[in-house]
C-alpha cells in the first residue's frame, strides 16, 4: 500500500470515527438514537477492517472503547471488576474463527453455553451480607452510574439473597413488549420501543418514573465474587436462580460448532414470538478453568462471543404518503420510502396505522425514520430519527383517493362510506369472496377483478356467477385453458360451508376464525341475520365493535338482497351440524395456544381441536379450559398458571387425540 492510499484510508477512518462517536453519544449519553443498529454496525465493522489493513488505530477510535461515557447527572461508580463488552460475530464462519483462535492458544474439550443476547440496558448489582448495596450501569466498563434507587423498583431484582458474601451480579434491564403495549395504551407520551423505554426509565432521576415502566431484570453473569468460585456457566446460572434471580428462558450446552449453529437457527425462527427483545445469542466456554487460562484481551474476554442476528431495524427517508382504501372503506396511510436493505430485502414501503399514528410519532415528509420488519410482513415506521429544515407536515385527506367521496372522520380512523361505488373497495371485496378461505374460486386474482370491473362492470358477488367465457377471452393474458379453468371453478364451488360463506361476505373485523365461531353458534344464515348486538358480545372474542359490524351488515337491505341473489344463483350454504362432535375429547372446551409447536403448525392444531368439538381463542380468561404449551411460551403461560388453568404439553395433546408423534414438522 502506497502513502497516498494509506492517507486516503486514514481520512476515511477519521470520518467513520467522528460519525460513530456522535451516534454513540446520542445513544448512550442523550438516550436519543439517531441511527439504527444496522447502520452503526456497518460503520463500525468497516472501521475495524481499515484498522486491521493499515495497522493504525486512532486515539479516539470507538474500537478502543467498551461502551459510552457515563451520564454526569448520576454519581459515578467504579466497578470492582471491569465489565467487558463481547466480541461480535455475524456469521458461523466468524464463530469458527473465534473457536480456532482459542484452540490455538491451547487445545481444550469443546463445551459451550448458548443463551439469549438481551437487547436492553446492561446493569451490575452488588450484594453484601445478603443485601442489595448498590446498582450501576456498565458505563464505559470501568466507571458506571449509580442507579440503586431506580433498580430497587424493578420487581425481578431481589432486595436480599441467601448468599452472604460479596458478589456483583451482571444482567440486563428490559421492558417486556406486553408492558410496552400496556403503557402506551394508557399514556399520552408514547414510548418509541422497548429498548429505549428500559434505558430511559433506569436513567431517569425519579424512581417513580422507573416503577411505572414495570421493568424486568434478567441475570446472566457473576462479574465479581471474591468469596465464591464457580466451575461453569451452568453453575453460575443455577446459583443465580437459587438466589431468586430471573435468568433467560433459553440455556443450552453445545459440544460442537454444529450444535451452536443448530441452536442459533432454532432461536432465529422463534425470536419474534418472545415477549422481549433479543438481538442475538451469547456463546461462552462453559468451564471457568478454561476461561481463566484464555483470559482477556484489552477489550473483550477471549472465552465469549456474541452472535448478532441480522438487524430488523434501520432508518431511511420518508419521501411521500399514499392513502390506501381498504375493503371496508377504511383509509390508511402507507409510507413511500427511500429504498433500503433490511433482512435481505429491499424495502420501499412501510405502514402507519392512521393519521393519529402520524401525529403521535411526529412524522413529517422528508424525515429520516426508523423502520422495523418482523415475520416477513410489511415494515412499520417506529419513530423519527431526524427531522430536517425541509421536512413538511403531512396533511389529513378530506376526500377518498379512489372515488373522491367526502371521508368520514371518526376521530381515530378515516372512512369512505361509498361502499357501492368505490372501485377500490369493490375490487377488494370481490377478491376476498373468491379467495381460498371463502368460495375458493381459482384464477380470480385482484388483477383479474380490476379488468372485469373496468370492462364489464362486475361489481357484486352475484355478478361473478354471470361471467362468460367470451368476456374472459377479451381480457389481456387469458387463453382457452385458463378461461375454462375459471368457468369450471366458478361452477364447481357454488357449494360452501357456512363458516366460509360468512368470511366470503367480507364483514368488517371478521376473519376465518371468527366466522367459524359464528357458524358454530348460529348454525345457519337465518339465525345469524336475527342476531342482536347484545347476543353477539356474549360470544368469546367478539367485542362490541365487531358485534356492531355484524349487526349492521345483516340489517342493510342491500346486503340481504345480495345474499338472496347469491342463493338464486344456485350458491348452496352447508349449515353447521347441530351435534358438532359432542363426543370429541375437546367437546365444549376452549383452548388457547402459546409458544411454538414442534409437530404441528398452529393452524393444524386449531383444526384438530375444532374437529374434536372444541374452540380456540387468542387470549386466556377464566373461561379457558386448556392452554396448549409449545416452546418459548409467552405471557399467556404465566396468566394460565395464575388462574389455575390446565396446561397440556404437545405430548399430552398427541396422546389425547390418539395420534402418532411426527418425527419432523
C-alpha positions as CSV (number, residue, x, y, z in Angstrom):
1,X,0.0,0.0,0.0
2,X,1.5,3.4,-1.0
3,X,1.4,6.6,1.0
4,X,-1.5,8.1,-0.9
5,X,-3.7,5.0,-0.4
6,X,-2.8,5.0,3.3
7,X,-3.6,8.6,3.7
8,X,-7.0,8.1,2.0
9,X,-7.9,5.3,4.4
10,X,-6.8,7.4,7.4
11,X,-9.2,10.1,6.2
12,X,-12.0,7.5,5.9
13,X,-11.1,6.3,9.4
14,X,-11.4,9.9,10.8
15,X,-14.8,10.3,9.1
16,X,-16.1,7.0,10.4
17,X,-14.8,7.6,13.9
18,X,-16.5,11.0,14.1
19,X,-19.8,9.6,12.9
20,X,-19.7,6.5,15.2
21,X,-18.7,8.6,18.3
22,X,-21.5,11.1,17.6
23,X,-24.0,8.2,17.2
24,X,-22.7,6.6,20.4
25,X,-23.0,9.9,22.3
26,X,-26.6,10.3,21.1
27,X,-27.5,6.7,22.1
28,X,-25.6,6.3,25.4
29,X,-25.4,9.8,26.8
30,X,-28.5,11.5,25.5
31,X,-30.7,8.4,25.2
32,X,-31.7,9.7,21.8
33,X,-30.6,7.3,19.0
34,X,-30.2,8.9,15.6
35,X,-29.1,5.9,13.5
36,X,-30.1,2.3,13.6
37,X,-28.1,-0.7,14.9
38,X,-27.6,-1.9,11.4
39,X,-26.1,1.4,10.3
40,X,-23.9,1.6,13.4
41,X,-22.6,-2.0,12.8
42,X,-21.9,-1.3,9.2
43,X,-19.7,1.7,10.0
44,X,-18.0,0.0,13.0
45,X,-17.0,-3.1,11.1
46,X,-15.7,-1.1,8.2
47,X,-13.6,0.9,10.7
48,X,-12.2,-2.4,12.1
49,X,-11.4,-3.6,8.6
50,X,-9.4,-0.5,7.9
51,X,-7.5,-0.6,11.2
52,X,-6.6,-4.2,10.5
53,X,-5.5,-3.3,7.0
54,X,-3.4,-0.3,7.9
55,X,-2.3,-1.3,11.4
56,X,-3.3,2.2,12.6
57,X,-5.7,2.9,15.4
58,X,-6.7,6.5,16.0
59,X,-6.5,7.7,19.7
60,X,-10.3,8.4,19.7
61,X,-11.3,5.2,17.8
62,X,-14.5,3.6,19.1
63,X,-12.7,0.3,18.8
64,X,-10.8,1.2,22.0
65,X,-14.0,1.8,24.0
66,X,-16.2,-0.8,25.7
67,X,-19.2,1.5,25.9
68,X,-20.3,5.1,26.2
69,X,-19.3,7.6,28.8
70,X,-21.4,7.7,32.0
71,X,-24.0,10.5,32.5
72,X,-22.9,13.4,34.7
73,X,-26.2,13.7,36.5
74,X,-25.6,10.4,38.4
75,X,-22.9,9.6,41.0
76,X,-20.0,7.7,39.5
77,X,-19.4,4.1,40.4
78,X,-16.0,2.4,40.0
79,X,-16.6,-1.3,39.2
80,X,-14.7,-3.8,41.3
81,X,-14.0,-5.8,38.1
82,X,-14.2,-4.4,34.6
83,X,-17.4,-5.1,32.8
84,X,-16.2,-6.2,29.4
85,X,-18.0,-6.0,26.1
86,X,-18.2,-9.1,24.0
87,X,-16.5,-9.8,20.6
88,X,-19.1,-9.8,17.9
89,X,-19.8,-12.4,15.2
90,X,-22.2,-12.1,12.3
91,X,-21.7,-15.4,10.7
92,X,-21.0,-19.0,11.6
93,X,-17.6,-18.6,9.9
94,X,-16.7,-15.9,12.5
95,X,-17.7,-18.2,15.3
96,X,-15.4,-20.9,13.8
97,X,-12.6,-18.4,13.6
98,X,-13.2,-17.4,17.3
99,X,-13.0,-21.1,18.3
100,X,-9.9,-21.8,16.3
101,X,-8.1,-18.8,17.8
102,X,-8.8,-20.2,21.3
103,X,-7.9,-23.8,20.4
104,X,-4.6,-22.4,19.0
105,X,-3.8,-20.9,22.5
106,X,-4.3,-24.4,24.0
107,X,-6.4,-27.4,23.0
108,X,-9.5,-28.0,25.2
109,X,-12.6,-30.1,25.1
110,X,-15.4,-28.2,23.4
111,X,-18.3,-27.4,25.7
112,X,-20.2,-24.1,25.3
113,X,-23.2,-22.4,26.9
114,X,-25.6,-20.8,24.4
115,X,-28.0,-18.1,25.8
116,X,-30.1,-15.2,24.6
117,X,-28.4,-11.9,24.0
118,X,-30.9,-9.5,25.5
119,X,-31.5,-6.1,23.9
120,X,-31.8,-3.8,26.9
121,X,-29.5,-2.0,29.3
122,X,-26.6,-3.8,30.9
123,X,-26.6,-3.5,34.7
124,X,-24.4,-4.6,37.6
125,X,-26.0,-5.2,41.0
126,X,-23.8,-5.6,44.2
127,X,-24.8,-7.6,47.2
128,X,-23.1,-7.9,50.6
129,X,-24.2,-9.7,53.7
130,X,-27.2,-10.9,51.7
131,X,-28.5,-7.3,50.9
132,X,-28.5,-5.2,47.8
133,X,-26.0,-2.4,48.5
134,X,-25.6,-0.8,45.0
135,X,-26.7,-1.0,41.4
136,X,-25.0,0.7,38.5
137,X,-24.9,0.9,34.7
138,X,-22.0,-0.6,32.8
139,X,-20.9,2.9,31.6
140,X,-17.5,2.6,29.9
141,X,-16.8,-0.7,31.6
142,X,-14.7,0.7,34.4
143,X,-16.9,3.5,35.6
144,X,-20.7,3.4,35.6
145,X,-23.6,5.4,37.1
146,X,-25.2,4.8,40.5
147,X,-28.9,3.8,39.8
148,X,-29.6,1.9,43.0
149,X,-32.9,3.7,43.7
150,X,-34.1,3.0,40.2
151,X,-33.1,-0.6,40.2
152,X,-34.9,-1.2,43.5
153,X,-38.2,-0.6,41.8
154,X,-37.6,-3.5,39.4
155,X,-39.8,-6.3,40.6
156,X,-37.5,-9.1,39.4
157,X,-34.4,-7.7,41.3
158,X,-34.2,-9.4,44.8
159,X,-33.6,-6.9,47.6
160,X,-32.0,-9.7,49.6
161,X,-30.4,-13.0,48.7
162,X,-29.4,-16.2,50.6
163,X,-25.7,-15.8,49.8
164,X,-23.9,-13.6,52.5
165,X,-20.6,-13.0,50.7
166,X,-19.7,-10.0,48.4
167,X,-21.0,-10.6,44.9
168,X,-21.7,-8.5,41.8
169,X,-24.4,-9.8,39.5
170,X,-24.5,-8.7,35.9
171,X,-27.6,-8.8,33.8
172,X,-30.0,-6.8,31.5
173,X,-32.7,-4.4,32.4
174,X,-35.6,-4.9,29.9
175,X,-39.2,-3.8,29.3
176,X,-41.4,-6.6,28.1
177,X,-43.3,-5.9,24.8
178,X,-46.6,-6.6,26.6
179,X,-45.7,-4.0,29.2
180,X,-44.7,-1.5,26.5
181,X,-48.1,-2.0,24.7
182,X,-49.9,-1.6,28.0
183,X,-48.0,1.5,28.9
184,X,-48.6,3.1,25.5
185,X,-52.4,2.5,25.7
186,X,-52.7,4.4,29.0
187,X,-50.1,7.1,28.5
188,X,-50.3,10.3,26.5
189,X,-46.5,10.3,25.9
190,X,-45.9,7.1,23.8
191,X,-42.6,5.2,24.1
192,X,-40.6,4.5,20.9
193,X,-39.5,0.9,21.6
194,X,-38.8,-1.5,24.5
195,X,-35.1,-1.0,24.5
196,X,-35.2,2.8,24.7
197,X,-38.1,2.6,27.2
198,X,-35.9,0.5,29.6
199,X,-32.8,2.7,29.2
200,X,-34.9,5.8,29.7
201,X,-36.6,4.5,32.8
202,X,-33.4,3.4,34.5
203,X,-31.6,6.6,33.6
204,X,-34.4,8.8,35.0
205,X,-33.6,10.6,38.2
206,X,-37.1,10.0,39.6
207,X,-37.5,6.3,40.7
208,X,-41.3,6.7,40.4
209,X,-40.9,7.0,36.6
210,X,-38.9,3.8,36.6
211,X,-41.5,2.0,38.7
212,X,-44.3,3.0,36.2
213,X,-42.5,1.1,33.4
214,X,-42.7,-2.3,35.1
215,X,-39.2,-3.3,34.0
216,X,-37.6,-6.7,34.4
217,X,-34.1,-7.9,35.1
218,X,-32.5,-11.0,33.5
219,X,-29.3,-12.0,35.3
220,X,-26.6,-13.9,33.3
221,X,-23.2,-13.5,35.0
222,X,-21.3,-13.1,38.2
223,X,-18.8,-10.4,37.5
224,X,-17.1,-10.2,40.9
225,X,-17.1,-12.8,43.6
226,X,-14.1,-12.9,46.0
227,X,-16.0,-15.2,48.4
228,X,-17.2,-17.9,46.0
229,X,-15.8,-19.7,42.9
230,X,-17.8,-21.2,40.1
231,X,-16.8,-24.1,37.9
232,X,-19.0,-23.3,34.9
233,X,-21.5,-21.0,33.3
234,X,-24.2,-23.7,34.0
235,X,-23.3,-23.5,37.7
236,X,-23.5,-19.7,37.6
237,X,-27.0,-19.8,36.1
238,X,-28.2,-22.4,38.7
239,X,-26.7,-20.2,41.5
240,X,-28.5,-17.1,40.2
241,X,-31.8,-19.0,40.1
242,X,-31.2,-20.3,43.7
243,X,-30.7,-16.7,44.9
244,X,-34.0,-15.6,43.4
245,X,-32.9,-14.0,40.1
246,X,-34.7,-14.4,36.9
247,X,-32.5,-15.9,34.2
248,X,-33.1,-16.3,30.5
249,X,-35.6,-18.8,29.3
250,X,-33.0,-20.4,27.0
251,X,-29.9,-22.2,28.1
252,X,-28.3,-24.9,26.1
253,X,-24.9,-26.7,26.3
254,X,-23.2,-27.2,22.9
255,X,-20.4,-29.7,22.3
256,X,-19.6,-28.7,18.8
257,X,-19.9,-25.8,16.4
258,X,-22.7,-27.7,14.7
259,X,-24.6,-27.7,17.9
260,X,-24.1,-23.9,18.2
261,X,-25.4,-23.5,14.6
262,X,-28.4,-25.6,15.3
263,X,-29.3,-23.6,18.5
264,X,-28.9,-20.3,16.7
265,X,-31.2,-21.3,13.8
266,X,-33.7,-22.6,16.3
267,X,-33.9,-19.3,18.1
268,X,-33.9,-17.2,14.9
269,X,-37.1,-18.9,13.9
270,X,-38.8,-18.2,17.2
271,X,-37.4,-14.9,18.4
272,X,-40.4,-12.9,17.2
273,X,-42.7,-14.9,19.5
274,X,-40.8,-13.7,22.6
275,X,-42.2,-11.1,24.9
276,X,-38.9,-9.2,25.0
277,X,-36.2,-8.1,22.6
278,X,-33.2,-10.2,21.8
279,X,-30.7,-9.3,19.1
280,X,-28.5,-12.4,19.1
281,X,-27.1,-15.3,21.1
282,X,-24.2,-15.3,23.6
283,X,-21.8,-18.2,23.3
284,X,-19.4,-18.8,26.2
285,X,-16.9,-21.6,27.0
286,X,-18.8,-23.3,29.8
287,X,-15.8,-24.3,32.1
288,X,-14.3,-21.4,34.1
289,X,-11.0,-23.2,34.4
290,X,-10.6,-22.9,30.6
291,X,-11.8,-19.3,30.8
292,X,-9.1,-18.5,33.3
293,X,-6.4,-19.9,31.0
294,X,-7.7,-18.0,28.0
295,X,-8.2,-14.7,29.8
296,X,-9.0,-11.3,28.2
297,X,-7.7,-9.0,25.5
298,X,-7.7,-5.3,26.3
299,X,-11.3,-5.1,25.2
300,X,-13.1,-8.5,25.4
301,X,-12.9,-11.9,27.1
302,X,-11.4,-14.5,24.8
303,X,-13.8,-17.1,26.1
304,X,-17.1,-15.5,24.9
305,X,-18.6,-14.2,21.7
306,X,-21.9,-12.6,20.8
307,X,-23.6,-13.8,17.6
308,X,-25.7,-10.9,16.3
309,X,-28.8,-11.6,14.3
310,X,-29.3,-9.6,11.2
311,X,-30.8,-6.2,12.1
312,X,-34.6,-6.0,11.8
313,X,-34.4,-2.2,12.2
314,X,-32.9,0.5,10.1
315,X,-33.6,4.1,9.1
316,X,-34.3,5.8,5.8
317,X,-36.0,8.8,4.3
318,X,-39.8,9.2,4.2
319,X,-40.5,10.5,0.7
320,X,-44.3,10.5,0.5
321,X,-47.6,9.2,1.9
322,X,-50.1,7.2,-0.2
323,X,-53.6,7.0,1.2
324,X,-55.0,3.5,0.6
325,X,-58.6,2.4,0.6
326,X,-59.4,-0.9,2.3
327,X,-62.1,-3.5,1.7
328,X,-64.3,-2.0,4.5
329,X,-63.7,1.6,3.4
330,X,-61.0,2.4,5.9
331,X,-58.5,4.8,4.5
332,X,-54.9,4.3,5.9
333,X,-51.6,5.9,5.2
334,X,-48.7,4.0,3.5
335,X,-45.2,5.4,3.7
336,X,-43.3,5.6,0.5
337,X,-39.6,5.3,1.5
338,X,-36.2,5.8,0.0
339,X,-35.3,2.2,-0.9
340,X,-33.2,0.5,1.8
341,X,-31.9,-3.0,2.5
342,X,-33.4,-4.8,5.6
343,X,-33.2,-8.5,6.4
344,X,-32.0,-9.2,2.8
345,X,-35.0,-7.4,1.2
346,X,-35.2,-4.0,-0.5
347,X,-37.8,-2.0,1.5
348,X,-39.8,0.7,-0.3
349,X,-43.0,1.0,1.8
350,X,-44.0,0.8,5.4
351,X,-47.2,1.1,7.4
352,X,-48.6,3.8,9.5
353,X,-51.8,2.8,11.3
354,X,-53.8,6.0,10.9
355,X,-53.5,9.8,10.9
356,X,-53.3,9.8,14.7
357,X,-50.3,7.5,14.4
358,X,-48.6,10.1,12.2
359,X,-49.3,12.8,14.8
360,X,-48.2,10.6,17.8
361,X,-44.9,9.7,16.1
362,X,-44.4,13.3,14.8
363,X,-43.6,12.0,11.4
364,X,-43.1,14.5,8.5
365,X,-42.4,14.2,4.8
366,X,-38.6,14.3,4.3
367,X,-37.8,13.0,7.8
368,X,-35.3,10.2,8.4
369,X,-37.4,7.5,10.1
370,X,-36.7,4.2,12.0
371,X,-38.4,1.2,10.4
372,X,-38.7,-2.4,11.7
373,X,-39.5,-5.6,9.8
374,X,-40.7,-8.7,11.6
375,X,-42.1,-12.1,10.4
376,X,-41.7,-11.2,6.7
377,X,-44.5,-8.7,6.8
378,X,-44.5,-5.1,5.5
379,X,-42.3,-2.9,7.7
380,X,-43.6,-0.4,10.3
381,X,-42.4,3.1,11.0
382,X,-41.3,3.1,14.6
383,X,-40.3,6.8,15.2
384,X,-38.4,9.7,13.8
385,X,-34.6,9.5,13.7
386,X,-34.0,13.0,12.4
387,X,-36.1,16.0,11.2
388,X,-34.7,18.4,8.7
389,X,-35.4,22.1,7.8
390,X,-37.1,21.0,4.6
391,X,-39.4,18.4,6.3
392,X,-43.1,19.1,5.7
393,X,-46.2,18.4,7.7
394,X,-48.4,15.5,6.4
395,X,-51.9,16.7,5.6
396,X,-55.0,14.7,6.5
397,X,-57.1,13.9,3.4
398,X,-60.7,15.1,3.2
399,X,-61.8,13.1,0.1
400,X,-61.4,9.4,-0.8
401,X,-58.3,9.0,-3.0
402,X,-60.2,6.5,-5.2
403,X,-63.8,7.8,-5.7
404,X,-63.4,11.4,-4.3
405,X,-66.3,10.9,-1.8
406,X,-66.1,13.0,1.3
407,X,-64.4,11.0,4.0
408,X,-66.0,10.3,7.4
409,X,-63.6,11.1,10.3
410,X,-64.4,9.0,13.4
411,X,-61.7,10.7,15.4
412,X,-59.4,7.7,15.2
413,X,-60.0,6.5,11.6
414,X,-61.0,7.8,8.2
415,X,-63.7,6.0,6.2
416,X,-65.1,6.2,2.7
417,X,-68.8,5.2,3.0
418,X,-69.4,4.9,-0.7
419,X,-69.4,1.1,-0.4
420,X,-71.4,0.5,-3.6
421,X,-69.5,3.0,-5.8
422,X,-65.8,3.0,-4.7
423,X,-63.8,0.9,-7.1
424,X,-61.0,0.1,-4.6
425,X,-63.5,-1.3,-2.0
426,X,-65.5,-3.3,-4.6
427,X,-62.4,-5.0,-6.1
428,X,-61.0,-6.0,-2.7
429,X,-64.4,-7.4,-1.6
430,X,-64.7,-9.4,-4.8
431,X,-61.1,-10.7,-4.3
432,X,-61.9,-11.9,-0.8
433,X,-65.1,-13.5,-1.9
434,X,-63.2,-15.7,-4.4
435,X,-60.3,-16.4,-2.0
436,X,-59.3,-19.9,-0.6
437,X,-60.9,-19.5,2.8
438,X,-64.1,-18.1,1.2
439,X,-65.6,-19.5,-2.1
440,X,-62.2,-20.9,-3.2
441,X,-62.6,-20.0,-6.8
442,X,-59.3,-20.5,-8.7
443,X,-57.9,-17.9,-11.1
444,X,-59.8,-14.8,-9.9
445,X,-57.0,-12.5,-8.7
446,X,-57.2,-8.9,-7.8
447,X,-55.7,-8.0,-11.3
448,X,-58.5,-10.1,-13.0
449,X,-61.2,-8.3,-11.0
450,X,-59.7,-4.9,-11.9
451,X,-60.1,-5.9,-15.6
452,X,-63.6,-7.3,-15.0
453,X,-64.7,-4.2,-13.2
454,X,-63.4,-1.8,-15.7
455,X,-64.5,-3.6,-18.8
456,X,-67.8,-5.4,-17.8
457,X,-68.9,-3.5,-14.7
458,X,-68.6,-6.6,-12.5
459,X,-69.4,-5.2,-9.0
460,X,-71.3,-7.6,-6.9
461,X,-70.7,-11.2,-5.7
462,X,-73.6,-12.5,-7.7
463,X,-72.1,-10.9,-10.9
464,X,-69.3,-13.5,-10.6
465,X,-71.8,-16.2,-11.5
466,X,-72.8,-14.4,-14.7
467,X,-69.2,-14.2,-16.1
468,X,-68.9,-15.8,-19.5
469,X,-66.1,-17.4,-21.4
470,X,-66.5,-14.8,-24.1
471,X,-65.9,-12.0,-21.6
472,X,-62.8,-13.6,-20.2
473,X,-61.4,-14.2,-23.7
474,X,-61.3,-10.4,-24.2
475,X,-59.1,-9.8,-21.2
476,X,-55.4,-9.4,-21.5
477,X,-53.4,-12.6,-20.9
478,X,-56.4,-15.0,-21.0
479,X,-56.1,-18.2,-23.1
480,X,-58.5,-21.1,-23.6
481,X,-57.1,-23.3,-20.8
482,X,-57.1,-20.5,-18.2
483,X,-60.7,-19.4,-19.2
484,X,-62.1,-23.0,-19.0
485,X,-60.4,-23.5,-15.6
486,X,-62.0,-20.3,-14.2
487,X,-65.5,-21.1,-15.6
488,X,-65.3,-24.6,-14.2
489,X,-64.0,-23.4,-10.8
490,X,-66.9,-20.9,-10.5
491,X,-69.4,-23.7,-11.3
492,X,-67.8,-26.3,-9.0
493,X,-67.5,-24.1,-6.0
494,X,-71.1,-23.0,-5.6
495,X,-71.5,-25.2,-2.5
496,X,-69.8,-23.7,0.5
497,X,-69.6,-24.3,4.3
498,X,-71.5,-21.8,6.4
499,X,-68.3,-20.5,8.1
500,X,-66.6,-20.0,4.7
501,X,-69.6,-18.2,3.4
502,X,-69.6,-15.8,6.4
503,X,-65.9,-15.0,5.7
504,X,-66.7,-14.5,2.0
505,X,-69.1,-11.7,2.7
506,X,-66.3,-9.5,3.9
507,X,-67.9,-8.2,7.1
508,X,-65.7,-5.8,9.0
509,X,-63.3,-7.4,11.6
510,X,-64.5,-10.9,10.6
511,X,-61.6,-13.3,9.9
512,X,-62.0,-17.0,9.2
513,X,-61.6,-17.9,12.9
514,X,-64.5,-15.6,14.0
515,X,-66.5,-16.8,11.0
516,X,-66.1,-20.4,12.3
517,X,-67.2,-19.3,15.8
518,X,-70.4,-17.6,14.4
519,X,-71.2,-20.6,12.2
520,X,-70.9,-23.0,15.1
521,X,-73.1,-20.8,17.4
522,X,-75.8,-19.8,14.9
523,X,-75.9,-22.9,12.7
524,X,-77.4,-21.1,9.6
525,X,-77.7,-17.8,7.9
526,X,-81.3,-17.2,9.0
527,X,-80.3,-17.3,12.7
528,X,-77.3,-15.1,12.1
529,X,-79.4,-12.4,10.4
530,X,-81.6,-12.2,13.6
531,X,-78.6,-11.8,16.0
532,X,-78.6,-8.7,18.2
533,X,-75.5,-6.8,19.3
534,X,-76.3,-7.9,22.9
535,X,-76.3,-11.5,21.9
536,X,-73.1,-11.2,19.8
537,X,-71.0,-9.7,22.5
538,X,-71.7,-12.6,24.8
539,X,-69.6,-14.8,22.4
540,X,-65.9,-15.2,23.2
541,X,-63.5,-12.9,21.4
542,X,-66.3,-10.7,19.9
543,X,-66.0,-7.1,21.0
544,X,-68.8,-4.5,20.7
545,X,-67.2,-3.0,17.6
546,X,-67.2,-6.4,15.8
547,X,-70.8,-7.1,17.1
548,X,-71.9,-3.8,15.7
549,X,-70.3,-4.6,12.3
550,X,-72.2,-7.9,12.1
551,X,-75.5,-6.5,13.2
552,X,-75.4,-3.5,10.8
553,X,-74.3,-5.8,7.9
554,X,-77.3,-8.0,8.2
555,X,-79.7,-5.0,8.7
556,X,-78.6,-3.4,5.5
557,X,-81.2,-4.1,2.7
558,X,-78.6,-4.1,0.0
559,X,-76.6,-6.9,1.7
560,X,-79.7,-9.0,2.3
561,X,-80.7,-8.5,-1.3
562,X,-77.2,-9.7,-2.4
563,X,-77.3,-12.8,-0.3
564,X,-80.7,-13.7,-1.8
565,X,-79.3,-13.1,-5.3
566,X,-76.4,-15.5,-4.5
567,X,-78.9,-18.1,-3.4
568,X,-80.8,-17.5,-6.6
569,X,-77.5,-18.1,-8.5
570,X,-77.5,-21.6,-7.0
571,X,-75.0,-20.9,-4.3
572,X,-75.7,-23.6,-1.6
573,X,-74.7,-23.0,2.0
574,X,-74.0,-26.1,4.1
575,X,-75.3,-25.3,7.5
576,X,-73.3,-26.2,10.7
577,X,-74.0,-29.7,12.1
578,X,-76.1,-29.5,15.3
579,X,-74.0,-32.0,17.2
580,X,-70.6,-30.8,16.1
581,X,-68.8,-33.8,17.6
582,X,-70.2,-33.5,21.1
583,X,-68.3,-36.7,21.9
584,X,-64.9,-35.3,20.9
585,X,-62.1,-35.0,23.5
586,X,-62.4,-31.2,23.4
587,X,-66.2,-31.0,23.1
588,X,-67.4,-27.7,24.5
589,X,-63.8,-26.8,25.7
590,X,-62.0,-23.6,25.0
591,X,-58.3,-24.0,24.2
592,X,-55.5,-21.3,24.0
593,X,-52.2,-22.0,22.2
594,X,-48.9,-20.4,23.3
595,X,-45.4,-20.9,22.1
596,X,-44.1,-22.8,19.0
597,X,-45.3,-26.4,18.4
598,X,-42.8,-29.0,17.1
599,X,-45.2,-31.4,15.4
600,X,-47.9,-29.2,14.1
601,X,-48.4,-25.7,12.6
602,X,-50.8,-23.5,14.6
603,X,-53.5,-23.9,12.0
604,X,-53.2,-27.7,12.1
605,X,-53.5,-27.8,15.9
606,X,-56.6,-25.5,15.8
607,X,-58.3,-27.6,13.1
608,X,-57.7,-30.8,15.2
609,X,-59.2,-29.1,18.3
610,X,-62.2,-27.9,16.3
611,X,-62.7,-31.4,14.8
612,X,-62.9,-32.7,18.4
613,X,-65.7,-30.3,19.3
614,X,-63.5,-27.6,20.8
615,X,-62.9,-23.9,20.1
616,X,-59.6,-21.9,20.1
617,X,-59.1,-18.4,21.4
618,X,-56.3,-15.9,21.3
619,X,-56.5,-14.9,25.0
620,X,-56.5,-16.6,28.3
621,X,-59.5,-15.9,30.6
622,X,-61.3,-17.6,33.4
623,X,-63.4,-19.4,30.7
624,X,-60.4,-21.1,29.2
625,X,-60.3,-24.9,29.8
626,X,-56.8,-25.8,28.4
627,X,-53.6,-24.0,27.4
628,X,-51.6,-25.9,24.8
629,X,-47.9,-25.2,25.6
630,X,-45.3,-25.0,22.9
631,X,-41.6,-24.0,23.1
632,X,-40.8,-20.4,24.3
633,X,-44.3,-19.6,25.5
634,X,-45.4,-16.0,26.1
635,X,-47.3,-14.2,28.8
636,X,-50.4,-16.5,28.2
637,X,-48.5,-19.3,30.0
638,X,-47.9,-17.1,33.1
639,X,-51.6,-16.0,33.1
640,X,-52.8,-19.6,32.8
641,X,-50.7,-20.6,35.9
642,X,-52.1,-17.7,37.9
643,X,-55.7,-18.7,37.0
644,X,-55.0,-22.4,37.7
645,X,-56.0,-23.4,34.1
646,X,-55.0,-26.9,33.0
647,X,-51.8,-26.7,30.9
648,X,-51.1,-29.5,28.4
649,X,-47.9,-30.2,26.6
650,X,-47.6,-31.1,23.0
651,X,-47.1,-34.8,24.0
652,X,-50.3,-34.6,26.2
653,X,-52.1,-33.2,23.1
654,X,-50.9,-36.0,20.9
655,X,-52.0,-38.7,23.5
656,X,-55.4,-37.1,24.0
657,X,-56.0,-37.3,20.2
658,X,-54.5,-40.8,19.9
659,X,-52.1,-39.5,17.2
660,X,-48.7,-40.9,16.3
661,X,-45.9,-38.4,17.1
662,X,-44.3,-37.0,14.0
663,X,-40.6,-37.2,13.6
664,X,-40.4,-33.9,11.7
665,X,-42.6,-30.9,11.4
